[in-house]
């Protein structure tokens, strides 16, 4: 149970790739990216392993004074999982909208009293990633230099935001871009396979069903055994409202429970739409007898 909980929490921030002999960069993105501004957005999720609520997650976005963006992500055990093991993972990336690349990424993983911190600094001028691993007790820093083979590219934290803005949201279309994860660069793709209405805690929402490439897989012993599926709202915000993944032991899912931004509240939008639909039905005489 502890391993499953650890996997469920960690998988929201950490991904790995299957090995490939050679890397050939690919970039296929929208020529008309969304004009949605992420600044001020807060998304909250509830994570499940099979039917058990095991963690809560939050994603936040902030525009910095210098025009860069700071994307945050955090997840911690909750519900039944809190009885077994306390895990708190968090991270952020600073992203440059001009270069379409991250500037810095920090990942912190806490398991009880154990704390592991990883820092990635992206030097586009010199074409290198400086990876710093900080020892949880001694504070000793291990450094590693990795060559950047292509620009633009994304990292674990910026990838979803990049896809939401530059993805090709059309059924049958595929978006491809370089992603840095697990200490290496590889291409990741997201294919839109359907457009459908799904039930959410904020009502029925129209969404794009998206499946990522097979080389994208949760890290750890519990590798996925089936497809990972995302659902993004069918508007310019492309909010991820649901994620499902089949793994070796059951399934893992993340469900959106709250979504707010500077100019929107998804729950209130859904309530207004429900009121509008009810009024239309009443005016059409659907209620009130024959």
LODO-767026 format. One record per atom (N, C-alpha, C, CB): z, y, x. Coordinates in steps of 0.02 Angstrom, whole numbers, plus 32768, in hexadecimal, padded with zeros to 4 digits. Atoms other than C-alpha are relative to their C-alpha. Glycine has a CB too. Layout:
<sites>
ZYX/...
</sites>
This chain:
<sites>
80007FC48029/800080008000/8000803F802B/803D80007FD1/7FFD7FC67FD4/802B807A808D/7FBC800F801F/80347FF68037/80427FF77FE1/7F82805D80DF/7FCF801E7FCE/7FE47FBE801B/802C7FE68034/7F28807E803B/800E80497FF3/80077FD77FC0/7FED7FBB800B/7F89811E801F/7FE7802C8039/804D80077FF8/80177FDA7FC6/7F65815980CF/7FB6800A8000/80157FDE8040/80487FFC8003/7EAE813380B9/7FEA80337FCB/7FE17FBC7FF1/80147FD48037/7EA2818E8011/800A80488012/80287FEF7FC2/7FF27FBB7FED/7EF1822C8056/7FD280168038/804980088015/80267FED7FC5/7E99822E80FE/7FB680067FF2/800B7FCE8038/80488000800E/7DED820B80B5/7FE780427FE4/7FF07FC87FD0/80167FC1801C/7DEB82B58061/7FEE80338036/8035801C7FD3/800E7FD07FCA/7DE7830F8109/7FDB7FE1803A/8041801E8018/801D80217FC5/7DA8828D8186/7FCB7FCE7FEC/80377FDF8028/8037802E800C/7D0382328186/7FE77FE58042/7FC780227FD8/801D801C7FC4/7CAB81C38202/7FBA7FE97FF2/802B7FC6801C/804580168007/7BFB81888221/7FF57FBC8020/7FD18033801F/8014803E7FDF/7BAE80E18245/7FD48013803C/7FD97FD17FCF/80227FEF7FC1/7B5F80DB82F2/7FB57FFD7FFB/80187FD28037/804880007FFB/7AAA81078313/7FEE8009804A/7FE080397FD5/80137FFF7FBA/7A4F80F283B8/7FEC80458018/7FC87FCF800D/80187FBE7FEB/79FC819D83BD/800580307FC6/7FB87FFC801B/7FF87FCD8035/7A13823E835E/7FC4802E7FFF/80418028800A/80387FD2800A/797E829E831A/8012802F7FC7/7FBE7FD97FF0/7FE97FD08033/79B5833B82BE/7FCD800A7FC8/800F80438020/80297FF2803B/79738359820E/802180377FD8/7FF57FC17FD5/7FE77FCA802A/798483F0819D/7FD280097FC4/800880428028/80257FF7803E/794B83F380E8/8030801F7FCE/7FE27FBC7FE6/7FD27FDB802C/79A284788081/7FD7802B7FD0/8031802B8029/80217FD78032/797A84EA7FEF/7FE58041801E/803080107FC7/801D7FC07FEB/7906857E800C/801D803A7FD8/7FB47FFF7FFA/7FE07FCE802B/796485D87F82/804A7FED7FF6/7FDB80057FBB/7FB980138005/7A1E85BE7FA6/802480267FC9/8023800C8042/7FD87FE18034/7AA185E67F24/801E8042801A/80397FD17FE9/7FE17FC07FED/7AE2869A7F25/804980037FEE/7FDB80397FDF/7FB980038010/7B8F86617EF2/802B800F803D/80137FBC7FE3/7FD37FEE7FC9/7C1886AF7F5E/80407FD77FF9/800F804D7FFF/7FC6802C8002/7CA386327F88/804280268004/7FFC7FCF8038/7FC37FDA7FF4/7D2086BD7FAD/80317FFD7FC5/7FEF80488010/7FCD80028034/7DC286A37F4C/80037FC17FD7/7FF780397FD3/8002803D8027/7D9785F77F0A/803B7FD28012/7FBD7FDB800D/7FCB80317FF8/7E25857A7EF0/7FF17FC47FD3/8046801E7FF0/800E803D8026/7E0184C67EBB/80397FCF800C/7FBC7FE18015/7FCA80307FFA/7E8984467E97/7FEB7FBC7FE4/803F801A7FDC/801580448013/7E7383897E8B/803C7FD17FFD/7FCD7FE58032/7FD080378002/7ED682EF7E5D/7FDC7FC2801A/801D7FF57FB7/801F803A7FE1/7EB182557EC7/801F7FBF7FE7/80068004804C/7FEA8040801A/7EBB81A37E88/7FE87FC7802C/7FE87FF57FB8/801580407FE5/7EB880F77ED7/80057FD07FC5/802D7FE9803F/80078026803E/7E7E80857E49/801C802C7FC7/80267FBB8003/7FE57FD88037/7EEC80C57DB8/803D802A8015/80137FD37FC6/7FC27FDF7FEA/7F7B810B7E22/7FF28045801D/80237FD48034/80037FBC7FE4/7F9181C47E44/80257FFF8043/802080357FCF/7FE280077FBE/7FB081C77F00/800180408029/7FDC7FCC8026/80017FC37FD8/7F8A82777F3D/7FE5803B7FD8/7FD57FF68040/801A7FC2801B/7F64832C7F12/7FDB80258038/8038802C7FE0/80287FDE7FCD/7EE183947F6B/7FED80467FE8/7FC07FD78010/80137FBB8010/7EB0844B7F73/7FCC80198032/803D802E7FFF/80347FE17FD7/7E1884A87FB5/8001804B7FF2/7FBA7FE17FF3/7FFF7FB78008/7E1785657FD4/7FCC8020802D/8046801C800E/80317FDB7FD8/7D9985E38014/801380498003/7FB97FF87FE2/7FED7FBA7FF5/7DB68690805C/7FCD8021802C/80478005801F/802D7FD97FD6/7D3F8713809F/8029802E802C/7FCD80297FD4/7FDA7FD97FD0/7D828763813D/7FE180458009/80037FDB8044/80197FBC7FF8/7D70881D8169/7FC18005802A/8036802B8020/803B7FFC7FD5/7CEC87F781EE/7FC37FDD7FE1/800F7FE08043/8039801E8021/7C7B87A1816E/7FFE7FB48004/7FC2801B801B/7FFD80487FFB/7CA886F081A1/80277FE47FC4/80217FEA8043/7FDB80218036/7CEE86728124/80337FCF801E/7FD07FDC7FD0/7FCE80317FED/7D8B86098133/80077FCF7FC6/804480228013/7FFC80358033/7D86856480D4/803C7FD3800F/7FBE7FD77FFD/7FC480287FF8/7E2B850880BB/7FFB7FBF7FD7/803E80287FEA/7FF9803D8026/7E4F84578085/80447FE1800E/7FC77FCE8010/7FC080217FF5/7EF583FE806A/80087FC77FCE/803A80337FF9/7FF38039802C/7F31835A8020/80437FE28013/7FC77FCB8004/7FBE801E7FF2/7FDC830A800F/80107FCA7FCC/803780368001/7FEE8037802D/8026826D7FC2/8026801A7FC4/80297FCC8025/7FDF7FEE803E/806382777F0F/80057FC27FD4/7FDA803A7FDB/7FFB8038802E/809082087E7D/80207FC38020/7FBD7FEF7FE5/7FE5803F7FE7/80AE81527EA8/80007FFD804D/7FDA7FC67FE4/800680037FB7/8078816E7F5C/803B80218023/7FC080218016/7FC87FDC7FE1/810881E57F7E/803C7FD2800C/8015803A7FD4/7FC980307FF6/817E814F7F70/7FF97FD98041/80057FD17FC5/800E802B7FC7/812B80F78002/7FF980258042/7FC17FDA7FF3/800D7FDE7FC1/80F281758082/7FED80497FF3/7FC87FDC8026/80107FB98007/80ED82328094/7FCA80138032/803F802B800C/80387FED7FD7/8045826C80D5/7FE880447FEB/7FC77FCB7FFC/801B7FBE800D/8006831E80E2/7FC9800F8032/803880378002/80397FED7FD6/7F5A83468126/7FE780447FEC/7FC77FCB7FFC/801C7FBE800F/7F1483F58133/7FCF80148036/803980357FFA/80317FE97FCE/7E88844E818A/7FDB803D7FE7/7FCF7FC88010/802A7FC88013/7E1984E5818D/7FC880088033/802980427FFB/80377FEE7FD4/7D75851F81D5/7FEE80497FF4/7FC37FD27FF5/801C7FBD8005/7D3885CE81FA/7FB47FF78007/801D80318038/8048800C8005/7C7F85D681CC/7FD980428003/7FEF7FDB7FBF/80297FC47FF8/7BF8865481FC/7FC37FFB7FD3/7FEB8009804A/80398004802E/7B7B8675816E/7FBE80158020/800D802B7FC5/803E7FEB7FDE/7AFE86C081EB/7FE37FC68029/800E803C802E/801980397FD8/7AF28629825F/7FFF7FBF7FD8/802C7FF7803F/7FF9803C802B/7B1B85AC81D2/80247FC98026/7FBB7FE77FE8/7FDB80307FD8/7B928558824C/804B80117FFE/7FE67FFF8049/7FB97FF27FF9/7C4F8545825B/800F80228042/80297FBF7FF9/7FE97FDF7FC3/7CAB85AD82DD/803B7FDA801E/801380497FF1/7FC480237FEA/7D4E854D82E4/80197FD37FC7/803880328016/7FE3802E8031/7D9E84B8828C/80437FE78019/7FD07FC37FF2/7FBD80197FF0/7E5584858288/80137FCB7FCC/8035803A8002/7FEA8036802C/7E9283DF823E/80477FEC8014/7FCF7FC28004/7FBB80137FF3/7F4C83B7822F/80127FC67FD2/8031803C7FF5/7FED803C8026/7F88830A81F8/804A7FF3800A/7FD57FC38015/7FB8800D7FFD/804082ED81CE/80107FBF7FDB/8028803C7FE2/7FE7803D801E/808B824281AE/80497FFA8011/7FD77FC18019/7FB97FFE7FF1/81468253819F/800E80358034/801A7FBB8017/7FF27FD27FCA/818182A18242/7FC780038033/80417FEC8024/803980017FD0/80DD8279829B/7FCD80347FEC/7FE07FBA8002/80327FCB800C/8065830B82AB/7FC97FFB8033/802280478002/803A80027FD3/7FB6830182F4/7FD4803C7FF0/7FD97FBD7FF9/80287FC48009/7F4F839D830F/7FC07FFC802A/8028803F8013/804080007FDE/7E9783AA833B/7FDF80457FF6/7FD27FC77FE6/80207FBE8003/7E3B844B8364/7FB97FFA801D/802980368027/804680007FE9/7D7E84608374/7FE980488004/7FD17FD67FD1/801A7FBC7FF7/7D34850083BB/7FB67FFA8010/80278026803A/804880067FFA/7C78851683A9/7FE3803D8024/7FDF7FF87FBA/801D7FCB7FD7/7C25857D8432/7FB47FFA7FFC/80197FFB804B/80498005800A/7B72859883F7/7FD9801D803A/7FED80247FC0/80227FE17FC7/7B458606848C/7FF77FCE8039/8027803D8019/800480317FCA/7B6B857B8508/7FEE7FBA7FE6/80427FFD8024/80158040801D/7B3E84EE848F/80327FC88009/7FC07FEC801E/7FCD80337FF7/7BE484928498/803680037FCA/802180068045/7FC48005802A/7C748456842C/803A7FEF802D/7FF77FCB7FC6/7FC380117FDB/7D20845C847C/80307FDF7FD0/802080408021/7FD48027802B/7D8D83D58430/80457FFC8022/7FE47FB97FF3/7FBC80027FE6/7E4983E78449/802C7FD47FD4/801E80488003/7FD2802C8022/7EC2835D8419/8046800D801B/7FEC7FB58008/7FBD7FEC7FEB/7F788393841C/80327FC87FF2/801580417FDD/7FCF80368007/7FFE830E843A/803A80177FD4/801A7FE98045/7FCE7FEB8031/807F831183AB/8046800C801D/80057FCE7FCB/7FBC7FF87FE5/811A8307841B/800180298041/801F7FBC800D/80007FDD7FC0/80EE834784C9/7FDC80437FFD/7FE17FD58036/80277FC38004/807683CF8491/7FC680018032/802C803B800B/803580047FCE/7FFE8396851A/7FBB80027FDD/80077FC1802B/80437FF7801E/7F4983C784F6/7FCC7FD88028/7FED804B7FFD/803980237FE3/7EB883528518/7FC080237FEA/7FFF7FB47FEB/803D7FDC8010/7E1083A88521/7FC27FD6800E/7FFC80428028/804080237FF8/7D618365850D/7FC8802F7FED/7FFE7FBE7FD6/80397FD4800C/7CBA83BF8515/7FC67FD67FE4/7FEA80258041/803780238020/7C2D838884A1/7FC5802F7FF8/80167FE47FBB/803C7FD78003/7B7B83C884A6/7FE980087FB8/7FC87FE1802A/801D7FF28042/7B33841C840B/7FB57FF78005/801380497FE8/8048800E7FF8/7A8383D383F6/7FD380287FD1/7FF47FB87FF5/802A7FE08033/7A4A843B8361/802780367FDB/7FE57FCB7FCE/7FE47FCD802B/7A6A84D582F8/7FCF800C7FC7/800E80438028/7FBA80008014/7A9784EC826D/801B7FBA7FF7/800880277FBF/7FDE803F800F/7B168462824F/804180107FDB/800F7FD78042/7FC17FF68024/7BB3844981E8/80357FD0801C/7FF77FF57FB4/7FCA802D7FED/7C5C83F68201/80217FE37FC2/80358025802C/7FE080228038/7CD583948193/8014802F7FC8/803C7FDC8018/7FE77FD28032/7D18842D813A/7FC880297FE0/8034802F801E/80357FD3801A/7C7A84988128/7FC87FDB7FDC/7FE380288039/803980268019/7C03840C80F5/7FF780077FB4/80077FB78011/80067FFB8049/7C2A8410803A/7FEC80467FEA/80417FEB7FDF/80117FBC8011/7C2384CD8032/7FB6800F8010/802D80318026/80457FF67FEC/7B7D84CD8090/7FD17FDF7FCD/7FF37FE38046/802A80228030/7B33844C8018/7FFF80257FBD/80177FB77FF6/7FFC7FDC8040/7B7084AE7F81/7FD3803E8001/804880147FF1/80287FC27FFB/7B15854A7FC0/7FB67FF28010/801D802E8035/8044800C7FE8/7A7B85018016/7FE17FBE7FE9/7FFF8002804B/801A803F8018/7A67845B7FBD/7FC6800A7FCF/80367FD97FDE/80387FFF8030/79C984347F58/80187FDC7FC2/7FBF7FDE801F/7FE5801D803C/7A1084197EAB/7FC97FF67FCC/8038802D7FE3/80368014802C/797F83C57E55/7FFC7FB48001/7FBB80208014/7FFF80498004/797A83117E17/7FC67FE38029/7FFB7FE97FB6/803180217FD5/792182A37E97/7FFA801F8044/7FBD80027FDF/80057FDE7FBF/793283207F26/803B7FEE802D/7FFD804D7FF5/7FCE80117FCE/799283027FC7/800A80398030/7FEA7FC18026/7FED7FCC7FCF/79ED837E8037/80187FDD8040/803780307FE4/7FED801F7FC0/79FF835380F0/801480378032/7FC57FD7801C/7FED7FD07FCC/7A5D83AE817A/802D7FDD8033/8025803C7FE1/7FD6801C7FCC/7AB8838A821F/804A800C7FF2/7FEE801E8045/7FB87FFB800A/7B7283688215/80257FE5803D/80167FD87FC1/7FD780157FC8/7BF2835E82A1/80407FE17FE5/8011803C802F/7FC480248017/7C7882DB827E/800C7FC5802E/7FF87FE87FB6/7FF180397FD5/7CD2825682E1/7FEB800A8048/7FE07FC37FE5/80137FF17FBB/7CA582AE8383/7FB67FFB800F/80247FD3802D/804880047FF4/7BE982A18369/7FD880207FC8/7FEA7FB78008/802E7FE28030/7B5482EB830F/7FD47FCC7FE0/7FD680378021/8030802A8023/7AF18290828A/7FE980257FC2/801F7FBC7FED/80197FE2803D/7A8982BC81F3/80247FE17FC4/7FB47FF67FFA/7FE58019803F/7AD682AD8147/7FD280197FC9/804B80177FF5/802B7FEB8038/7A7482B180A5/80247FF87FBE/7FC07FD78000/7FE480038043/7AA182CF7FF0/7FC580017FCF/8030803C7FF2/80378006802F/7A2A82967F67/801980097FB9/7FDD7FBC8007/7FF07FF58047/7A3182D67EB4/7FDD7FCA7FD7/7FEC80487FE8/801D80398024/7A17823D7E46/7FFF800A7FB4/80267FC18010/7FFF7FF68048/7A3D82807D98/802080437FEE/80257FC67FDC/7FDF7FC6801C/7A7183137D2E/801D7FEA7FBD/7FCF803E7FF8/7FE0801D803B/7AF082E47CA9/803F80277FEE/80117FB7800D/7FC17FE18016/7B8483207C43/80387FCD8008/7FFA80187FB6/7FC8802E7FF6/7C2A82D57C74/804080207FE6/80087FEE804B/7FC07FE8801A/7CD882E37C2B/802F8011803A/80217FCA7FD3/7FD07FEA7FCD/7D5683447C94/803E801B7FDD/7FE18036802F/7FC47FE2801D/7E03838D7C7A/7FF380467FE5/803880028034/80147FBE8018/7DA884317C59/7FC77FFB7FCE/7FEB802C803A/8033800A8032/7D3883E97BD3/7FC37FDC801B/7FEB80427FE3/803F80217FEC/7C89839F7BDA/7FD680328027/7FDA7FE47FC2/80267FD37FD5/7C2783EC7C69/7FBE7FE08016/80298014803E/804080197FE7/7B7183DB7C9C/80047FFF804D/7FC4802D7FE7/7FF880077FB8/7B69839C7D4F/7FC77FD8801F/80427FDE8010/802F80277FD8/7AF683597DD6/80257FC58020/7FDE802C8037/7FE4803B7FE0/7B1C82A87E0E/7FDE7FF98044/7FF57FC07FD4/801A7FFE7FBB/7B0882A17ECC/801B7FC58028/801280438022/7FEB80377FD6/7B0C820E7F44/7FEF80108049/7FDD7FBE7FEA/800C7FF27FB9/7B21822A8000/7FE27FC48023/804080158023/801F80367FD9/7ACC81C38087/80337FCB8013/7FE0801C803F/7FD580397FF2/7B11811880B7/802A8007803E/7FD77FC28005/7FDA7FFA7FC2/7B4C81518162/803F802B7FF7/7FD5801E8036/7FC47FDA800F/7BCF81BF810F/80337FD17FE0/7FF2803C7FD2/7FCF80318017/7C6B815580FA/804680168010/7FF27FBC8020/7FBB7FF17FF0/7D28816B80EE/80167FDF8041/802E7FEA7FC8/7FE880197FC1/7D8181538194/80387FCE7FF6/80168039802D/7FC7802E8003/7DF880C381B4/7FEB7FB97FEF/803280187FCE/800D8046800C/7E09800C818B/7FDE7FF37FBD/803F7FD98003/801B800B8043/7DD5802180D6/7FBC80227FF9/803080197FCA/80437FE58004/7D1A803F80E7/7FE77FFA7FB9/7FD17FDC8031/801B80038043/7CBA8063804A/7FD57FC27FF8/7FD9803F7FEF/8028803B800D/7C687FCC7FFA/7FC780107FD0/802B7FC87FE4/80357FEB802E/7BFC802B7F7D/7FF08049800D/80157FF67FB7/80157FBB7FF8/7BB480D87F64/803980317FF4/7FC7800F7FD1/7FD57FC7800F/7C1581797F6E/7FD7802D7FD1/801680268041/80247FD68030/7BE781E67ED9/802580417FF4/7FF87FDA7FBC/7FE57FBE800F/7C0282A07EC1/7FE1801B7FC0/7FF48031803C/801C7FDA8038/7BED830B7E26/800D804A800C/801E7FE87FBC/7FFA7FB87FF5/7BCA83C67E3C/7FE880237FC0/7FD68017803D/80137FDB803B/7BC284447DAE/7FB880198005/8030803A7FF3/80467FEC8002/7B1184707D79/7FF9804B7FF5/7FDA7FD97FCA/80067FB78000/7B23852B7D98/7FFE80168049/803A80237FD8/80077FE97FBB/7B1885997E32/803D7FF3802B/7FF180498000/7FC3800E7FD9/7BCB856F7E64/80017FBA801D/803E800A7FD4/800380467FEA/7BA984B47E76/80467FE68014/7FD07FF9803B/7FBB80157FF3/7C63848D7E6A/80047FB37FFE/8031801F7FCD/7FF680488003/7C8C83D87E98/80387FEF7FCF/80117FE38046/7FCF800D8034/7CE483997DFC/801B7FB98000/7FE380107FBC/7FEA80467FFE/7CF282E07E22/7FE17FDC803B/7FEF7FDC7FBF/801880297FC9/7CE182667EB4/80197FB97FF5/8016801B8045/7FEC80468006/7CE281A97EAC/7FE57FD8803B/7FE77FE17FBD/8016802B7FC9/7CD881267F37/801E7FBB7FF9/8015801F8045/7FE980457FFF/7CE3806A7F38/80127FEE8048/7FCA7FCF7FE3/7FEA80147FBD/7D4780297FCD/80147FB77FFF/803B802D8018/7FF180477FFA/7D7D7F7F800B/80387FEA7FD2/80127FEF8047/7FC88010802D/7E1C7F877FA3/7FFE80317FC6/804480048026/80037FD6803B/7DF57FD07EF8/7FD1803A8006/804480197FF0/802A7FC48000/7DB0807F7EE3/802B803E800B/7FD980067FBF/7FE07FC07FF4/7DDC81317F13/7FDB80357FD9/80038011804C/80217FCB8025/7DBA81C87EA6/802780418005/7FF87FEC7FB6/7FE27FBE8001/7DDC82827EA4/7FE780247FC2/7FF080298041/80117FE0803F/7DE082E27DFF/801780488001/801F7FDA7FC4/7FEF7FB98002/7DDB839F7DED/8030800E7FC7/7FC0802B7FF9/7FCF7FEF8034/7E7383E17D8F/8005804B7FF5/80447FE48013/7FFE7FB7800A/7E60849D7DA9/7FCC8020802F/8047801C800E/80337FDE7FD8/7DD885137DE8/7FFF804A7FED/7FBA7FE17FF6/7FFF7FB8800C/7DE785CF7DFB/7FDE8025803A/804880197FF7/801E7FD57FCE/7D8C86597E57/800D80487FEE/7FB57FF38007/7FF57FB9800E/7D8687167E5C/7FE980147FBA/7FDB802B8034/801D7FEC8041/7D1C871E7DBF/7FFC7FC77FCE/7FBC801C800B/800480378030/7D3A86797D67/803F7FD68000/7FC57FD5800F/7FCC80328009/7DB785FC7D26/7FDF7FC97FD7/8041801E7FDB/802880358020/7D6085587CFD/80227FE57FC1/7FF47FC78031/7FDC8018803B/7DE785217C83/7FF7802F7FC5/804A7FF68010/80087FCF8036/7DDC85C37C1F/7FB880027FE8/801580458018/804680028014/7D1E85B97C21/7FF47FC67FCF/7FD27FF8803D/8008803B802B/7D28850B7BD5/801F800C7FBB/801F7FC28021/7FDE7FF2803F/7DA385457B50/7FD7802F7FD5/8045801E800C/802A7FD18026/7D3185D67B1E/7FC27FDD7FE4/7FEB803B802D/803B80258016/7C9C85607B14/80127FD37FC5/7FE27FD78039/7FE9802B8036/7CFF84E97AA5/800980297FC0/80417FDC8013/7FF77FD48039/7D2E85797A32/7FBD80157FE3/8029803E8013/80437FED8016/7C7885B07A2B/7FDE7FC77FDB/7FD68017803C/801E803A801F/7C3D85007A02/801F7FF37FBB/80087FC2802C/7FDD800B803F/7CC184F17979/7FE880327FCC/804C80058009/80167FCC802E/7C8C8596792B/7FB97FF27FE8/800380458021/804580108013/7BD48563792D/7FFE7FC77FCE/7FD77FEF803E/7FFE8039802D/7BFE84BE78D9/801980157FBB/802D7FC8801C/7FE67FE78040/7C6285197853/7FCB80287FDA/803E802A800B/80347FD88020/7BD485947832/7FC77FD57FE6/7FE580348031/8036802E8016/7B5A85037822/80177FD37FC7/7FE97FD6803B/7FE780278037/7BC984B6779F/80117FB88010/7FD080017FCA/7FF180447FEC/7BF2841C7805/80477FED7FEA/7FF97FF7804B/7FBC800C8016/7CAA842F77D7/800880197FB7/803380248030/7FF17FE78043/7CF08446772A/7FE17FD87FC8/7FEA80477FFA/801B80298037/7CA283B776C8/7FB580017FFD/801B80167FBE/804980058009/7BF383987684/7FE080457FF8/7FEF7FD37FC3/
</sites>
